[in-house]
Amino acid sequence: MAEADVVAQTLVEFGALPDLTIWRVNTGQYWAPTTTEVCPACQNPKSWRRVRTTINGSADISGIASNGPGRRVEIELKYGKGKQRPDQVLFEEMIRRHGGTYVLGYSTDEVGTKLRAEGIIR
């Protein structure tokens, strides 16, 4: 089983709960045209810019819990001996500093246990 499988399982298992709305956060970057002007020879835009899809260190799954006041929920999933990168640790600290819930899990069961401990699910 790969980390992507744990992410998919977690989305399926907890995504259907009525008091929790979660979604996959795809991190990365892509190149986007900065102008509609195209090169006459190749029909491609003349200039490009790099666009990041989210901030560095973002968790695999983001969401909000509606039991009580809306509460930000972030779920980072690892597999095997995987560990958080330094930017992921900083992201966790930022979420916690603002009163959100951040869960680091290696399995769907572990995520469930931690979400229950945080009072996010029953």
N, C-alpha and C positions, 0 to 999 in steps of 0.2 A: 504494500500500500504506500502511495506517495503522499506528500503533504497536500497536494491538490485534492486527493480523495478525502482527507480529513476535513478540508474546507467544505467540500460538497456535502459530506455527511452532516456537518454542523449546520449548514444552511437548510437542509431538508428537515432535520430534527427540530430545530428551534425556530425556523422561519414560519411555521404554521401556528405558533402560540399567539393567542389573542392579545396579550399584554406586551409583546415584544415584536418590533419590526426591525429586521436586519437585511443587509445587502452586502454583496461582494464588492470590495474595493480593489480595483486593478491598478497597480502602481506601475509607473514607467514613464516613457516619453515618446513623442513622435514629432515629426517635422511637418509643419503646416505652411502653406504659402502666405506671404505677407502682402501680396498684391494680386490683382486679377490680370495684370499685364503678363503676357506670355512671350516666350522666346519664339520668334517666327519659324525658326528652323526645326525646333523640337516640340513645340506646343506645350511645354512645361512652364510653370510659373518662373519668373526671373529671380525671385529671392524667396528664401525660406527662413523660418524661425523655429527654434526648439520649444516644444510645449510639454510641460510636466503634467501628468494626470492627477497628481496629488502631492502632498508634501512628503519629503523623505521620512521614512520610519513609520508611515501609516500602517495600521493593523490590517489584517486580511479581511475582516468583517467589521462593519460599522452598523450602528443602529440606535434606536431609542426605545426605552421601556416606558410604558404608560401607567404602571402601577404606582400611584402617587404622582408627584410632579414629574414631568418628563425628564428622563435621565439618560444621558449619553452613555452608550455601551460600545466598547471596542474589544474585539476578540482577535488575538494573534495566535496562529496555529503553527506548531512545529511538529516535526516527525523525527523519530529516532533520537539522535544526539544533537539535533539542531538547537541553536542558541540564538537569542536576540542579538542583533547587531547594535552597535552604540547608538545609531540614530533611532532605532526602535525603543531603546531604553529611554531616550529623551522624550519620545512621543508618549510613552506610558506615563512618565513623570508629569508631562503637561496635562494629560487627560485627568489624572488623579488630582493635580493641583487645582483644577477647575471643578472638582466635585463629580467627575464622571467615573464610570466603572471600566476597568481594564482587566481583561482576563487573558492569561497566557496558558494555553493548553496543548497537550500532546495527543489528546483523543477527545471524541465527542462526549464520552462519559465524564472525563475530567472537566471539560467546559461546563457541563450540566451541574456538577458538584460545586464548582466555583460560582456559577451564576446563582445557585440556590443560597450559598453562603453570603452572597452580596445582597440577597433579597430581591433579585431581578425576576426570578421564576420561582414557582412553588414545587 
